[in-house]
Amino acid sequence: MSSEGVKEDCLGWAARDPSGLLSPYKFSRRTVGRDDVSIRITHCGVCYADVVWTRNEHGNSKYPLVPGHEIVGIVKEVGCSVQRFKVGDRVGVGTYVNSCRECEYCNDRLENYCEKGPVSTFDAIDADGTVTKGGYSSYIVVHERYCFKIPETYPLALAAPLLCAGITVYTPMMRHKMNQPGKSLGVIGLGGLGHMAVKFGKAFGLKVTVFSTSISKKEEALSLLGADHFVISSDPEQIKAMAKSLDFIIDTASGDHPFDNYMSLLKTGGILALVGYPSEVKFSPASLNLGMRTVSGSKTGGTKDIQEMIDFCAAQKIYPKIELIPIDYANKALERLIKRDVKYRFVIDIENSLK
């Protein structure tokens, strides 16, 4: 919060109203506390959440609003009690920057399910009463618990999408043991999340089928991302031919779509993990009961899972496909994101364009 006598030393881009239009904005960050890490932001991924909150789609956005929760950068200062990081370290920050640290979920390192609610990286009320501001900015101050080490070998620009898109599909895949070589995975939707699900699936040794309504994505899915099969989800014959053939499905689609069709593709005991947000989920009980199937929900991941995923991506050389953009392209990027015109994640080059 800015007030008289406080130096406005952080430069960002903010939306001022529900038009969502972003423009330069100066503000102040909190001083570095004993457990905090101050990070010079080098890159920030562009997530659909940035569209939702800048345009007040949930009706509770707090303006001026600085979006961005796929943040990477370099540590520039640490508090006196910080153990895990030092100045110069390469780090990431994801979708939340605080939690109660006392409930059973925080104790299990599932801070994203904190009983009091995790504090989102932007447009949330932090412990000191200020409104959090995200990664479309020059630096950020975060408690060390919610920061993650990025290995030296991993390019910072490519690490940004791991902090939301990557972890959102990795977590349910690990929870439901979708890392068993030779098993079959279906991925619904081929955007930022879907393309990471394909990459993880191939790294786990799965046979991966991509489902999309767009034939234009076939070549990308098979050649660029290495999927084994591609199915037009609106074609009843293609769907019918896949009946009871999949062990797992990751559903990343947020547009409304029929669920019974996809449930019919699961083997007995198969699992559909939903990570998208359609307006409703509707299917016949028979789709579930007769095939002993499971439908499961998931959102991002806890701090233990996030670090584990980053290290896994570095070890396996799993890299998101990105389009690197300057900050002054952010408004255009959000418009293109609404039109699904990105392969597969915009990443803002903060250090070279935010001056």
Secondary structure, 3 states (H helix, E strand, C coil): CCCCCCCCCEEEEEECCCCCCEEEEEECCCCCCCCEEEEEEEEEECCHHHHHHHCCCCCCCCCCECCCCCEEEEEEEECCCCCCCCCCCEEEECCEEECCCCCHHHHCCCHHHCCCCCEECCCCECCCCCECCCCCECEEEEEHHHEEECCCCCCHHHHHHHHCHHHHHHHHHHHCCCCCCCCEEEEECCCHHHHHHHHHHHHCCCEEEEEECCHHHHHHHHHHCCCCEEEECCCHHHHHHCCCCEEEEEECCCCCCCCHHHHCCEEEEEEEEECCCCCCCCCCHHHHHCCCCEEEECCCCCHHHHHHHHHHHHHHCCCCCEEEECHHHHHHHHHHHHCCCCCCEEEEEHHHHCC
